[in-house]
Amino acid sequence: MAVTPRPGWVILASSLPMFMVALNNLVVTNALPEIGQSLDTDVAGLQWVVNGYVLAFAGLLLTGAALGDRYGRRLVFVGGIVLFSLGSIACALSDSTVTLVLARVVQGMGAAAVQPLSLTLLSAAVPPHRRSAAIGLWGGVNGLGIALGPLIGGAVTEGIAWQWIFWINLPVGMVAIPLVFWAVRETKGADRGLDLPGVLLVTGAVTTAVLAIVRAGDDGWASPRILGLVAAAVVLAVLFVVWEQRAASPLLPLGFYRIRAFVLTNLVSLAMFFGVFGGIFFLAQFMQGPMGFAPLEAGLRTLPWTAAPMIVAPLAGLITDRVGGGRLMALGLLLQGGALGWIALMARIDLPYAHLVPPLILAGIGMGLALAPATAVVLGAVSPQEHGKASGATNTIREVGGALGVAVLTTVFRGPLRTTTIWSPVDYAHAFVAGMTPATLVGVAVILAGSIIALFIPRSPPKPAAVLTEPAVGKERAPL
């Protein structure tokens, strides 16, 4: 008789690949200066090392969820792990910027299957009354990857070579694959049709929109290229919505957007990732620029922020159902916004690090309070067979929010630099702080707006009828 793995093993099996993906993001960010020197590339080339991954990841999240519903979530999840691992090998062996960017695209494709299906497999393996707690533990493992990313990136880059930031993904993948096959049972979605026109339209719309966002900082928001990309993204998005209204097996059921908890939580996530990603982007540069820390030193000093979600997210998951996800999100965003505003208003080139510790801890607590409840509310707002599509939609919104936050805040940041004649490192440091303060405050305003929106999320949303029609017992709809 087969032994059923304990829920803890299921949580670990579904969370470990997410740990690998989360670790990869911040590890690469810290290693960019060394990569640029090794491959003799400029800032534009390094941007594509990041953007190549983001474009593939954001553009294919909904597709990854749909493929899981059609062919088996565990199978596609493992396929994503394999693809991400192969991309990591290609990254480590890259000897040019072009090959590295292409390998990063492969990593992004793999991550697009891992992230939404990780949550879907987890939520299917635990009873509804334990789902929020399980998601909290999942968030804690994800937070561990975020916390260790800057440390491992700095240590590996300084102590060995930048290629090893990609080699370290392989042991994680080799452990994760057999663990997933052993601990996680296979599931499929009730709707097993594959909406190919929807896949093409949404991938084109999201990829074009993110490309416009990440290029706007260099080309200017009013440049013909950016305006053309935005127009193309809007046209593709409209065509996607029109098609989804008539598709027999829609990639994204539009009924989701009649569910108040789903819509408001996605707006909160958009606001949170807009401000937080922009804040992290500038804080890392502030520590390694005006404050003068090396990559490893900067990574160690971000721990009060990045390590806190690892502790707080599981605790938030335990009390989400009792307190209400909206209330926790509102408090989390309020703490994040207050902490980032605190940092922005006291920033100066001779700021002692000790002054940063309290707001960093506050920001980390806020992030932990918001992340797990946001995920739990989204999954709780739809029926179980729709978890993959809901997770894919939410993660797409988060990626777009993060990219938009970095782009908009960078535009605000560059204002003082355009009007300052920089002739020494000290002048640049002063100009950096002068740009960082208003840029971060813009992010704070968006985060606080998200905090207000969170207050209107229903505390206990009624379980909706399935947007997709469940097949009758013993029968399955024929796949299209």
C-alpha positions in Angstrom: 0.0 0.0 0.0 1.4 3.4 -1.0 2.3 5.8 1.7 0.7 9.2 1.5 3.3 11.9 2.2 2.6 14.2 5.1 1.4 17.8 4.2 4.7 19.2 5.3 6.5 17.3 2.5 3.9 18.6 0.0 4.6 22.2 1.2 8.4 21.6 0.9 8.1 20.0 -2.6 6.0 22.9 -4.0 8.0 25.6 -2.2 11.6 24.5 -3.0 11.4 25.3 -6.7 10.0 28.7 -5.8 13.0 29.2 -3.5 15.2 28.6 -6.4 13.4 31.1 -8.6 13.3 33.8 -5.8 17.0 33.2 -5.0 17.9 33.6 -8.7 16.3 37.1 -9.0 18.3 38.9 -6.3 21.5 36.8 -6.9 21.7 38.1 -10.5 21.0 41.7 -9.5 23.9 41.8 -7.2 26.3 40.2 -9.7 25.5 42.6 -12.6 28.6 44.8 -12.2 30.9 41.7 -12.3 29.0 40.3 -15.3 29.4 43.6 -17.2 33.2 43.6 -16.6 33.6 40.0 -17.5 31.6 40.1 -20.7 32.7 43.7 -21.6 29.2 45.0 -21.8 27.6 48.4 -20.9 24.5 49.3 -18.8 22.2 48.7 -21.8 23.5 45.1 -22.2 23.1 44.5 -18.5 19.5 45.8 -18.6 18.7 43.0 -21.1 20.2 40.4 -18.8 17.4 41.4 -16.4 14.7 42.3 -19.0 15.1 39.1 -21.1 14.1 37.1 -18.0 11.3 39.5 -17.0 9.7 39.6 -20.5 9.6 35.8 -20.8 8.4 35.3 -17.2 5.7 37.9 -17.2 4.5 37.1 -20.8 4.1 33.3 -20.2 2.6 33.1 -16.6 -0.9 32.6 -17.8 0.3 30.1 -20.4 2.2 28.1 -17.8 -1.0 27.8 -15.7 -3.1 26.8 -18.8 -0.6 24.1 -19.8 -0.8 22.7 -16.3 -4.6 22.5 -16.5 -4.4 20.7 -19.8 -1.5 18.3 -19.5 -1.1 17.9 -15.7 0.0 20.5 -13.2 2.7 18.3 -11.7 4.1 17.3 -15.1 4.3 20.9 -16.3 5.7 22.1 -12.9 8.5 19.6 -13.2 9.0 20.6 -16.8 9.4 24.2 -15.6 12.0 23.1 -13.1 13.9 21.2 -15.8 13.7 24.2 -18.2 14.9 26.6 -15.5 17.8 24.3 -14.6 18.8 24.0 -18.3 18.6 27.8 -18.6 20.9 28.1 -15.6 23.5 25.8 -17.2 23.4 27.9 -20.3 23.8 31.1 -18.3 26.8 29.7 -16.5 28.4 28.7 -19.8 27.7 32.0 -21.6 30.7 33.8 -23.1 28.8 36.8 -24.5 26.0 39.1 -23.6 23.8 37.7 -26.4 24.1 34.1 -25.2 23.5 35.1 -21.6 20.3 37.1 -22.5 19.0 34.1 -24.5 19.7 31.8 -21.6 17.9 34.2 -19.2 14.9 34.0 -21.5 14.9 30.2 -21.1 15.1 30.7 -17.3 12.1 33.0 -17.5 10.1 30.5 -19.5 10.8 27.8 -16.8 9.9 30.2 -14.0 6.6 31.0 -15.7 5.5 27.4 -15.2 7.0 27.1 -11.7 5.5 30.1 -10.0 1.7 29.8 -10.7 1.7 25.9 -10.5 3.6 25.9 -7.2 0.6 27.6 -5.5 -2.0 25.5 -7.4 -0.4 22.2 -6.4 0.0 23.4 -2.8 -3.6 24.6 -2.5 -4.9 21.3 -4.0 -3.0 19.2 -1.4 -4.3 20.8 1.8 -7.9 21.2 3.0 -9.4 24.7 2.7 -9.3 25.5 6.4 -5.5 25.0 6.4 -4.8 26.7 3.1 -3.9 30.1 4.5 -1.5 28.6 7.0 0.1 26.5 4.2 0.4 29.6 2.0 2.1 31.4 4.9 4.7 28.6 5.1 5.1 28.7 1.3 5.7 32.5 1.6 8.3 31.8 4.4 10.3 29.6 2.1 10.0 32.1 -0.7 11.1 34.8 1.8 14.2 32.7 2.6 15.2 32.8 -1.1 14.8 36.6 -1.0 16.8 36.9 2.2 19.7 34.7 1.0 19.8 36.2 -2.6 21.9 39.3 -1.8 24.2 37.4 0.6 24.8 34.5 -1.8 25.1 36.8 -4.8 27.7 39.0 -3.0 29.7 36.1 -1.5 29.8 34.0 -4.8 30.6 37.0 -7.0 33.4 38.3 -4.7 34.7 34.9 -3.6 34.5 32.6 -6.7 33.0 33.9 -10.0 29.7 35.2 -11.3 29.1 32.0 -13.2 28.5 30.2 -10.0 25.4 32.1 -9.2 23.8 30.0 -11.9 25.5 26.7 -11.1 24.0 26.8 -7.5 20.6 26.3 -9.0 21.4 22.8 -10.2 21.6 21.0 -6.8 18.2 22.6 -5.9 16.6 21.4 -9.1 18.1 17.9 -8.7 16.6 17.6 -5.2 13.3 19.2 -6.2 12.4 17.0 -9.2 12.2 13.6 -7.4 10.7 15.2 -4.3 7.8 16.6 -6.4 7.2 13.2 -8.1 7.1 11.5 -4.7 5.2 14.0 -2.5 2.7 15.7 -4.9 -0.1 14.0 -6.7 -1.0 14.9 -10.2 -4.0 17.1 -10.9 -5.6 18.7 -13.9 -8.0 21.5 -14.4 -11.7 20.9 -15.1 -11.3 22.9 -18.3 -8.7 21.1 -20.4 -9.0 23.0 -23.6 -6.0 25.0 -24.8 -6.9 28.5 -25.8 -4.1 29.0 -28.4 -5.4 32.4 -29.8 -5.7 33.6 -26.2 -2.1 32.4 -25.4 -0.7 34.3 -28.4 -2.7 37.5 -27.7 -2.0 37.7 -24.0 1.6 36.8 -24.4 2.0 39.5 -27.0 0.0 42.1 -24.9 2.0 41.5 -21.7 5.4 41.2 -23.4 4.8 44.4 -25.4 3.6 46.3 -22.3 6.5 45.2 -20.2 8.9 46.0 -23.0 7.5 49.5 -23.3 7.8 50.0 -19.5 11.4 48.9 -19.2 12.5 50.9 -22.3 10.6 54.1 -21.3 13.4 55.2 -18.9 15.9 55.3 -21.7 13.7 56.4 -24.7 11.3 58.7 -22.8 7.7 58.1 -22.1 6.6 60.3 -25.0 9.0 58.8 -27.6 7.4 57.4 -30.8 8.8 53.9 -30.0 7.3 53.8 -26.6 4.0 55.3 -27.7 3.9 52.7 -30.5 4.6 49.8 -28.1 1.9 51.0 -25.7 -0.6 51.3 -28.5 0.2 47.8 -29.7 -0.1 46.5 -26.2 -3.6 48.1 -25.8 -4.8 46.7 -29.2 -3.6 43.2 -28.3 -5.2 43.5 -24.8 -8.5 44.5 -26.3 -8.4 41.7 -28.9 -7.6 39.3 -26.0 -10.7 40.4 -24.0 -12.9 40.2 -27.1 -11.6 36.7 -27.9 -12.0 35.5 -24.3 -15.7 36.5 -24.3 -16.3 33.9 -27.1 -13.6 31.3 -26.4 -14.9 27.8 -25.5 -12.1 27.3 -23.0 -10.9 30.8 -22.1 -7.3 31.2 -20.9 -8.5 33.8 -18.4 -12.2 33.6 -17.4 -13.4 37.2 -17.4 -15.8 36.3 -14.6 -12.8 36.7 -12.2 -13.2 40.4 -12.7 -16.7 40.4 -11.3 -15.4 39.1 -8.0 -14.7 42.0 -5.7 -12.0 40.3 -3.5 -10.1 39.1 -6.6 -10.1 42.6 -8.3 -9.2 44.6 -5.2 -6.5 42.2 -4.1 -4.9 42.4 -7.5 -5.0 46.2 -7.3 -3.3 46.0 -3.9 -0.6 43.7 -5.3 0.0 46.1 -8.2 0.5 49.0 -5.8 2.7 47.0 -3.4 5.0 45.7 -6.1 5.2 49.1 -7.8 6.5 50.8 -4.6 8.5 47.9 -3.1 10.4 46.9 -6.2 11.3 50.5 -6.9 12.4 51.0 -3.3 14.6 47.9 -3.3 16.1 49.0 -6.7 17.2 52.3 -5.2 18.2 51.0 -1.8 20.6 48.6 -3.3 22.3 51.3 -5.3 22.2 53.7 -2.4 24.1 51.2 -0.2 26.7 50.4 -2.9 27.0 54.0 -4.1 26.7 56.9 -1.6 27.1 54.6 1.5 30.2 52.8 -0.1 29.4 49.2 0.7 30.7 46.3 -1.4 28.1 43.8 -2.8 28.4 41.3 0.1 28.4 44.1 2.7 25.3 45.6 1.1 23.6 42.2 1.0 24.3 41.6 4.7 22.9 45.0 5.6 19.6 44.4 3.7 18.8 41.4 5.9 16.6 43.3 8.4 14.3 43.9 5.4 14.7 40.7 3.4 14.7 38.2 6.3 11.6 39.6 8.1 9.1 38.1 5.6 10.6 34.7 6.1 9.4 34.9 9.8 6.3 37.1 9.4 4.7 35.5 6.4 4.0 32.1 8.1 2.5 33.9 11.1 0.4 36.0 8.9 -0.9 32.9 7.1 -2.0 31.5 10.5 -4.2 34.4 11.3 -5.4 35.4 7.8 -8.8 33.6 8.2 -9.3 34.9 11.7 -8.4 38.6 11.2 -9.2 39.0 7.5 -6.8 39.2 4.6 -7.8 42.8 3.6 -7.0 44.1 7.1 -3.6 42.4 7.1 -2.8 43.7 3.7 -3.8 47.2 4.7 -1.5 47.1 7.8 1.3 45.6 5.8 1.2 48.2 3.1 0.9 51.0 5.7 4.1 49.7 7.4 5.9 49.4 4.1 4.9 52.8 2.9 5.8 54.4 6.3 9.2 52.7 6.3 10.1 53.7 2.8 9.0 57.3 3.5 11.2 57.2 6.6 14.2 56.1 4.6 13.6 58.7 1.8 13.3 61.6 4.2 16.4 60.9 6.2 18.6 59.7 3.3 22.0 61.5 3.0 25.5 60.5 1.8 26.9 60.3 5.4 23.9 58.4 6.9 25.0 55.9 9.5 23.8 52.4 8.7 22.3 52.0 12.2 19.7 54.7 11.3 18.4 52.4 8.5 17.8 49.3 10.7 14.5 50.3 12.2 12.8 51.2 8.9 14.2 48.2 7.2 12.8 45.9 9.9 9.4 47.7 9.6 9.4 47.3 5.8 10.2 43.6 6.1 7.4 43.1 8.6 5.0 44.9 6.3 6.0 42.8 3.3 5.4 39.6 5.3 2.0 40.8 6.5 0.9 41.6 2.9 2.2 38.8 0.7 0.7 35.6 2.3 -2.8 37.1 2.8 -2.9 38.5 -0.8 -2.2 35.0 -2.2 -4.7 33.4 0.2 -7.5 35.9 -0.7 -7.0 35.5 -4.4 -7.2 31.7 -4.2 -10.1 31.8 -1.8 -12.1 34.0 -4.1 -12.3 31.5 -6.9 -13.1 27.8 -7.1 -10.4 25.2 -6.7 -10.2 24.2 -10.3 -9.5 27.8 -11.2 -6.5 28.3 -8.9 -3.9 27.9 -11.6 -5.5 30.6 -13.8 -6.1 33.0 -10.8 -2.5 32.5 -9.7 -1.2 33.2 -13.2 -3.2 36.3 -13.5 -2.1 37.6 -10.1 1.6 37.0 -10.7 1.3 38.7 -14.1 -0.1 41.8 -12.4 2.7 41.7 -9.8 5.4 41.5 -12.5 3.9 44.4 -14.5 3.6 46.4 -11.2 7.2 45.8 -10.3 8.5 46.7 -13.8 6.2 49.8 -13.9 7.5 50.9 -10.5 11.1 50.7 -11.4 10.5 52.5 -14.7 8.4 55.3 -13.3 10.5 55.8 -10.2 13.7 55.9 -12.4 12.1 58.6 -14.5 11.5 60.7 -11.4 15.0 59.9 -10.1 16.7 61.1 -13.2 15.3 64.6 -12.9 17.9 66.0 -10.5 20.7 64.3 -12.4 19.8 66.1 -15.6 20.1 69.5 -13.9 23.3 68.7 -12.0 26.9 69.0 -13.3 28.6 65.9 -11.9 32.3 66.3 -11.7 33.2 64.2 -8.7 32.0 61.1 -6.8 30.7 63.3 -4.0 28.7 65.4 -6.4 27.2 62.2 -7.9 26.4 60.9 -4.4 24.5 64.1 -3.6 22.7 64.0 -6.9 21.8 60.4 -6.3 20.2 61.2 -3.0 18.4 64.2 -4.5 16.8 61.9 -7.1 16.2 59.0 -4.8 14.1 61.0 -2.3 11.3 62.2 -4.6 11.3 58.9 -6.5 10.9 56.8 -3.3 8.1 59.2 -2.1 6.2 58.5 -5.4 6.4 54.8 -4.6 5.2 55.5 -1.0 2.2 57.4 -2.3 1.2 54.4 -4.5 1.7 51.9 -1.6 -0.4 54.0 0.7 -3.2 54.1 -2.0 -3.0 50.3 -2.1 -3.4 50.3 1.7 -6.6 52.2 1.4 -7.9 49.9 -1.3 -7.2 46.9 0.9 -9.6 48.1 3.5 -12.5 47.5 1.0 -11.6 43.8 0.5 -14.5 41.7 1.9 -13.4 40.0 5.1 -15.0 36.6 4.3 -15.9 36.6 0.6 -18.6 34.1 -0.3 -17.4 31.1 -2.3 -18.3 31.8 -5.9 -19.8 29.4 -8.2 -17.2 28.0 -10.6 -16.6 30.3 -13.5 -15.9 27.2 -15.4 -18.4 24.4 -15.6 -17.4 21.3 -13.7 -17.7 18.1 -15.7 -20.2 15.6 -14.4 -18.9 12.8 -12.2 -17.4 10.1 -14.2 -17.3 12.3 -17.3 -14.8 14.7 -18.8 -15.2 17.3 -21.3 -13.3 16.5 -24.5 -10.3 18.7 -24.8 -10.4 21.2 -27.7 
